[in-house]
Amino acid sequence: MDERARLQVLLDEIQRLSDQHWNLLDRPLRAMGDQAWVGPSARAFDADLERSHRDLRERLRESVDLVRARLHEL
């Protein structure tokens, strides 16, 4: 298998994992938005959750983009 084919297999797997995990934190975020937990520690948790959600999506997007860019270089 040449490098292009290996990268395509890798991209397909990364995209599958990204699709599978993209919405992983959506339900907890909705629950927090619906006041599932209130108070000072809830606000801190909610801020951490929002940051984690943003970071997760950014990392997933970066992973796909990096392999896609490498494929386009070939």
N, C-alpha and C positions, 0 to 999 in steps of 0.2 A: 504494500500500500504506500503510495507516495505521500508527500507532505500535504498536498492539497486535499487528498481524500481523508487523511487523518484529521486535518483541521475541520473538515466538513462534519465528520463524525463527532468531533469534540463540540463544535458549534451546535449541532442537533441536540446533544446531551445537555449542554449548558442551557439552551433555550427551553428544553423540556423541564429542567429543574427550575428555571426562572418562572415559567408559566405555572408550575406546581406551587411555588412558594410566594408568588407575587402578592397574593391577597392574605397571606398568613396572619397578619396583625389587624386586618380590617374589623373582624368581629370584636376583639377587645377594645379597639378604638371606638366603635359604635356604642359598646356598653358603657364606656367611660363618658361618652357624649350624652348618654341617656341617664347620667347621674347614678351609675351602678355603685359608685363609691364616692363619698364626698369628704371634705376636710383637707387639712394641710398636706398630709401624706398622700392623699389621693391626687392632689394637684401636682405634686412632685412625680408621682408614678405616671400620671397622664403625660407630663412633659417628657419623661424618659421614654414612654411608649411611642409618642409622636416622633421623637428623635430616632428611635430604633426603626420605626416604620420607614421614615425617610432614608435612613442609612441602608436598610435592607434593599429597598428599591434602587437606590443609587448603585450599590455594589452589584446587584443583579444586572442592571442596565450596562454598567461598565464591563462586566464579564462578557456579555454578548458582544458589545461593541469592539472590545479588544480582539477577540477571535475573528470577528467579521472584517475588521480592518486588516488583520494579517492575511486573511484570505484574499482580499482585494489587492494586496501587494504582490501576490504571486502571479 
